Amino acid sequence: MSGALVGLGLVGLAGLGAPVFALIGALALWLFAGAGTDPVAVIIELFRLASLPALIAIPLFTFAGYLLAESKAPQRLVELAESLVGWLPGGLAIVGLGTCALFTAFTGASGVTIIALGGLLYPMLLKQGYPENFNLGLLTTTGSLGLLFPPSLPIILYGLVAKVSIDELFTASAVPGVLLLVILGAYALWTGRRAGVQRAPFSLERLLKAARAAAWEIPLPFLIIGGIYRGWFTASEAAAVMAFYVLIVETLVYRDLSWKELPGVVERSMTLVGAILIVLGTALGLTSYLIDEQVPDKLFQWMHVYIGSKTLFLLALNAFLLVVNMVEIFSAIIIVVPIIVPVAAQYGIDPIHLGVLFLLNLEIGYMTPPLGLNLFLSRSRFDAPLGKLYKATLPFWLMMLGALALVTYVPALSLCLLKR
């Protein structure tokens, strides 16, 4: 009875706007006290979190992403991409897919992408003759499209929580991420041809001008992504390289940001980091209790009675993850991952493949009705009713589900690049 009251109390407090970390921490303390364990177990998890070497990657990548978002980098990258592929029937739509995916990977934040690039791309797409619903669906989808590419913040967070190699996760996510871009790019080409959109004639002069303007930003994805894939540096080292490079380029080379503006950028980026880390610390305490109580083993025993095959387990897992990731993104990684990793291992699922599935579900969860975060961000940015956004994103959502099915049941798509 007391457990039910505590649960109802936590739900009520959440409805009133209580911080997530406070609710998770309170639940962990209450559960440990009920089990007769010293509540210091929660603080021990906070200490363990602070000692993780890979943790430094989170603030550094986030800071670099916010520097890019608040500079004129989005405009330069869009102009460069359009000068390259704008002559194709769906060229501008492909520009949107590519630049938004890259931007989301570097910033790690769906909202930053939709707000920074959505307002830039939406009028351009309308002007070229793309259907309005297609534009809304495209930009809502691209808000989370880069989460499978390094230096994606959710990949780092998943690796920390699941205790798997972040570098291997980066490598394994590459093919599924490219597959998703190819599928959506083909749809953009088909839509552009069908709608008869205006094509921008290719101009070498325009391309060279755009390349000169973005000359210092063009090497960034090759340096960071290529460096990680080729083993030149780890995720943490890549974070330091990116933060230093972007800081120098945006403040001293382009001078888009003054030194007086830097404290504001630091404040906004570290506010996000602080929110993630405090939730991570309290949630690790909660998952420590769940593991001590052998919840994953009990869950597997229960599931084994009703779900006897790996195929059915993967189907049920994807359905569960879509719902969980739709509601709360980072908490889903922190709380759910330690529980599902040992259960999935019992079904013979590779932990790296499981990570890719989780992250792909995360991308789709961002745009899944009725609570997907991207839907609310787009409603605010484009002043469009939610019903219209549900309809606009449906084709993209179905295509992403198709890609999820492929990645789920063809593990080689995730594991083919790993050196094992």
TIKEMAR-564777 format. One line per 4 residues: for each residue x, y, z of C-alpha. Coordinates in steps of 0.2 Angstrom, whole numbers, padded with zeros to 4 digits, always signed. Layout:
BEGIN
X,Y,Z | ...
***
This chain:
BEGIN
+0000,+0000,+0000 | +0014,+0012,+0005 | +0023,+0008,-0012 | +0007,+0013,-0021
+0005,+0029,-0012 | +0024,+0034,-0015 | +0021,+0030,-0033 | +0006,+0041,-0034
+0015,+0054,-0025 | +0029,+0054,-0037 | +0017,+0055,-0052 | +0008,+0069,-0044
+0024,+0079,-0041 | +0030,+0076,-0058 | +0013,+0083,-0065 | +0016,+0098,-0054
+0033,+0101,-0062 | +0045,+0094,-0049 | +0063,+0091,-0056 | +0066,+0074,-0063
+0082,+0072,-0054 | +0073,+0075,-0037 | +0060,+0062,-0041 | +0072,+0049,-0046
+0084,+0052,-0032 | +0070,+0052,-0019 | +0064,+0035,-0026 | +0081,+0028,-0025
+0083,+0034,-0007 | +0066,+0027,-0002 | +0070,+0010,-0010 | +0087,+0008,-0003
+0080,+0012,+0014 | +0066,+0000,+0012 | +0079,-0014,+0008 | +0089,-0010,+0023
+0104,-0003,+0013 | +0113,+0013,+0018 | +0107,+0027,+0006 | +0125,+0032,+0004
+0124,+0019,-0010 | +0116,+0033,-0021 | +0131,+0045,-0017 | +0143,+0031,-0021
+0136,+0031,-0039 | +0138,+0049,-0040 | +0156,+0048,-0035 | +0158,+0033,-0048
+0151,+0044,-0062 | +0163,+0058,-0058 | +0178,+0047,-0060 | +0173,+0040,-0077
+0186,+0046,-0090 | +0174,+0047,-0104 | +0163,+0059,-0095 | +0173,+0075,-0100
+0167,+0072,-0118 | +0149,+0077,-0114 | +0152,+0096,-0108 | +0166,+0098,-0122
+0155,+0092,-0136 | +0140,+0102,-0130 | +0150,+0118,-0128 | +0156,+0116,-0146
+0139,+0112,-0152 | +0132,+0128,-0144 | +0146,+0138,-0152 | +0141,+0132,-0169
+0123,+0135,-0166 | +0125,+0153,-0161 | +0137,+0158,-0175 | +0133,+0159,-0193
+0139,+0142,-0197 | +0121,+0135,-0201 | +0120,+0148,-0215 | +0137,+0144,-0222
+0134,+0126,-0222 | +0117,+0127,-0230 | +0124,+0138,-0244 | +0138,+0126,-0247
+0126,+0111,-0247 | +0114,+0119,-0259 | +0128,+0124,-0271 | +0133,+0106,-0272
+0116,+0097,-0274 | +0103,+0111,-0277 | +0102,+0106,-0295 | +0094,+0089,-0291
+0075,+0088,-0292 | +0075,+0086,-0273 | +0091,+0095,-0270 | +0086,+0108,-0257
+0077,+0094,-0247 | +0093,+0084,-0247 | +0102,+0099,-0241 | +0090,+0100,-0227
+0093,+0081,-0223 | +0112,+0082,-0223 | +0115,+0099,-0215 | +0102,+0095,-0201
+0109,+0078,-0198 | +0127,+0085,-0196 | +0121,+0099,-0185 | +0111,+0088,-0174
+0126,+0076,-0172 | +0137,+0091,-0167 | +0125,+0100,-0156 | +0117,+0084,-0148
+0101,+0094,-0146 | +0085,+0092,-0157 | +0078,+0109,-0152 | +0094,+0118,-0157
+0093,+0110,-0175 | +0074,+0114,-0178 | +0076,+0132,-0171 | +0092,+0136,-0179
+0090,+0128,-0196 | +0071,+0126,-0197 | +0068,+0144,-0199 | +0081,+0146,-0212
+0076,+0131,-0223 | +0057,+0132,-0221 | +0054,+0148,-0232 | +0067,+0141,-0244
+0058,+0125,-0247 | +0041,+0134,-0249 | +0049,+0146,-0262 | +0055,+0132,-0272
+0038,+0124,-0273 | +0039,+0109,-0261 | +0022,+0104,-0253 | +0019,+0112,-0236
+0016,+0095,-0227 | +0032,+0088,-0234 | +0042,+0103,-0228 | +0035,+0102,-0210
+0037,+0083,-0210 | +0055,+0085,-0216 | +0061,+0098,-0204 | +0052,+0089,-0189
+0061,+0073,-0194 | +0078,+0080,-0196 | +0078,+0088,-0179 | +0084,+0071,-0172
+0092,+0063,-0188 | +0110,+0065,-0184 | +0109,+0056,-0167 | +0117,+0040,-0175
+0133,+0050,-0180 | +0148,+0055,-0170 | +0149,+0065,-0159 | +0131,+0062,-0154
+0128,+0065,-0136 | +0116,+0051,-0134 | +0129,+0038,-0140 | +0141,+0044,-0127
+0128,+0043,-0114 | +0122,+0026,-0119 | +0140,+0020,-0119 | +0143,+0026,-0101
+0127,+0019,-0094 | +0129,+0002,-0103 | +0147,+0001,-0100 | +0151,-0003,-0118
+0164,+0005,-0130 | +0159,+0022,-0136 | +0171,+0021,-0150 | +0163,+0005,-0156
+0146,+0012,-0154 | +0151,+0027,-0166 | +0158,+0014,-0178 | +0142,+0003,-0177
+0130,+0017,-0180 | +0138,+0023,-0196 | +0130,+0011,-0208 | +0112,+0012,-0201
+0114,+0031,-0200 | +0119,+0032,-0219 | +0105,+0020,-0223 | +0092,+0031,-0215
+0099,+0046,-0225 | +0098,+0036,-0241 | +0080,+0031,-0239 | +0074,+0048,-0234
+0085,+0056,-0248 | +0077,+0045,-0261 | +0059,+0050,-0254 | +0065,+0069,-0256
+0071,+0066,-0274 | +0054,+0058,-0278 | +0044,+0072,-0270 | +0054,+0085,-0279
+0052,+0077,-0296 | +0033,+0074,-0292 | +0030,+0092,-0286 | +0040,+0100,-0301
+0051,+0110,-0289 | +0062,+0123,-0297 | +0080,+0117,-0299 | +0095,+0129,-0295
+0107,+0128,-0310 | +0124,+0122,-0305 | +0137,+0136,-0304 | +0155,+0132,-0301
+0157,+0151,-0296 | +0144,+0149,-0282 | +0151,+0133,-0276 | +0169,+0140,-0275
+0162,+0156,-0266 | +0152,+0145,-0253 | +0167,+0134,-0251 | +0179,+0149,-0247
+0166,+0155,-0235 | +0165,+0139,-0225 | +0183,+0134,-0228 | +0187,+0133,-0209
+0171,+0123,-0206 | +0172,+0110,-0220 | +0187,+0101,-0212 | +0177,+0099,-0195
+0167,+0083,-0199 | +0182,+0075,-0207 | +0193,+0079,-0193 | +0181,+0073,-0179
+0171,+0059,-0187 | +0186,+0053,-0198 | +0198,+0054,-0183 | +0186,+0043,-0172
+0183,+0030,-0186 | +0202,+0029,-0190 | +0207,+0028,-0172 | +0217,+0044,-0172
+0209,+0048,-0155 | +0196,+0043,-0143 | +0179,+0051,-0140 | +0185,+0061,-0126
+0200,+0067,-0136 | +0189,+0071,-0151 | +0179,+0082,-0139 | +0194,+0092,-0134
+0200,+0094,-0152 | +0182,+0100,-0158 | +0179,+0112,-0143 | +0196,+0120,-0146
+0195,+0121,-0165 | +0177,+0128,-0165 | +0182,+0141,-0152 | +0196,+0147,-0162
+0187,+0147,-0178 | +0171,+0156,-0173 | +0179,+0169,-0162 | +0196,+0173,-0170
+0194,+0168,-0188 | +0175,+0172,-0193 | +0173,+0183,-0177 | +0154,+0178,-0177
+0155,+0178,-0158 | +0164,+0190,-0147 | +0173,+0186,-0131 | +0160,+0195,-0122
+0147,+0183,-0128 | +0156,+0168,-0123 | +0151,+0168,-0105 | +0133,+0167,-0111
+0136,+0152,-0122 | +0145,+0143,-0108 | +0130,+0146,-0096 | +0117,+0140,-0109
+0127,+0124,-0114 | +0133,+0120,-0096 | +0115,+0122,-0090 | +0110,+0107,-0102
+0125,+0097,-0096 | +0121,+0100,-0078 | +0104,+0094,-0081 | +0110,+0078,-0089
+0123,+0074,-0076 | +0112,+0077,-0061 | +0099,+0066,-0069 | +0112,+0053,-0073
+0119,+0053,-0056 | +0103,+0050,-0047 | +0097,+0037,-0060 | +0113,+0027,-0058
+0108,+0026,-0040 | +0091,+0019,-0044 | +0098,+0007,-0057 | +0110,+0001,-0044
+0095,-0004,-0033 | +0086,-0013,-0047 | +0102,-0023,-0051 | +0105,-0027,-0033
+0087,-0034,-0032 | +0090,-0044,-0048 | +0076,-0035,-0057 | +0084,-0039,-0075
+0085,-0058,-0070 | +0067,-0058,-0064 | +0061,-0049,-0079 | +0070,-0061,-0091
+0062,-0076,-0082 | +0045,-0068,-0084 | +0048,-0064,-0102 | +0055,-0081,-0106
+0038,-0088,-0101 | +0028,-0077,-0114 | +0042,-0073,-0127 | +0052,-0088,-0132
+0061,-0082,-0147 | +0074,-0068,-0151 | +0063,-0062,-0165 | +0048,-0059,-0154
+0059,-0051,-0140 | +0066,-0039,-0153 | +0049,-0034,-0159 | +0043,-0031,-0141
+0058,-0022,-0137 | +0056,-0010,-0151 | +0038,-0006,-0147 | +0043,-0003,-0129
+0058,+0008,-0133 | +0047,+0019,-0145 | +0035,+0023,-0131 | +0049,+0026,-0118
+0059,+0037,-0129 | +0044,+0047,-0134 | +0041,+0052,-0116 | +0058,+0056,-0109
+0074,+0054,-0118 | +0089,+0055,-0107 | +0080,+0047,-0092 | +0075,+0033,-0104
+0094,+0029,-0108 | +0099,+0031,-0090 | +0085,+0020,-0081 | +0080,+0008,-0095
+0097,+0003,-0102 | +0105,-0006,-0087 | +0089,-0016,-0086 | +0087,-0021,-0104
+0106,-0025,-0108 | +0107,-0041,-0097 | +0090,-0046,-0103 | +0095,-0044,-0121
+0111,-0054,-0118 | +0101,-0069,-0112 | +0093,-0069,-0130 | +0110,-0068,-0138
+0109,-0050,-0144 | +0126,-0041,-0146 | +0127,-0026,-0134 | +0133,-0015,-0148
+0119,-0020,-0159 | +0107,-0017,-0145 | +0114,+0001,-0143 | +0111,+0005,-0161
+0093,-0001,-0160 | +0091,+0010,-0144 | +0098,+0025,-0153 | +0088,+0022,-0168
+0072,+0020,-0158 | +0077,+0037,-0149 | +0077,+0046,-0166 | +0060,+0039,-0170
+0054,+0042,-0153 | +0057,+0061,-0155 | +0044,+0062,-0168 | +0032,+0049,-0162
+0014,+0055,-0158 | +0007,+0061,-0147 | +0021,+0066,-0136 | +0037,+0066,-0147
+0048,+0081,-0143 | +0051,+0086,-0161 | +0032,+0088,-0164 | +0031,+0101,-0150
+0046,+0110,-0155 | +0040,+0111,-0173 | +0023,+0117,-0167 | +0032,+0132,-0158
+0044,+0136,-0172 | +0032,+0134,-0187 | +0016,+0139,-0178 | +0007,+0123,-0185
-0006,+0113,-0176 | -0001,+0096,-0169 | -0014,+0087,-0179 | -0006,+0094,-0195
+0011,+0089,-0189 | +0005,+0071,-0185 | -0001,+0070,-0203 | +0015,+0078,-0211
+0027,+0067,-0201 | +0018,+0050,-0205 | +0027,+0046,-0221 | +0044,+0050,-0213
+0039,+0040,-0198 | +0034,+0025,-0208 | +0050,+0025,-0218 | +0061,+0026,-0202
+0051,+0011,-0195 | +0056,+0002,-0210 | +0074,+0006,-0208 | +0072,+0001,-0190
+0065,-0016,-0195 | +0080,-0019,-0207 | +0093,-0014,-0194 | +0084,-0025,-0180
+0084,-0041,-0190 | +0100,-0039,-0200 | +0113,-0036,-0186 | +0127,-0036,-0199
+0121,-0018,-0204 | +0127,-0013,-0187 | +0142,-0024,-0184 | +0150,-0025,-0201
+0163,-0011,-0198 | +0168,-0017,-0181 | +0186,-0026,-0181 | +0182,-0041,-0171
***
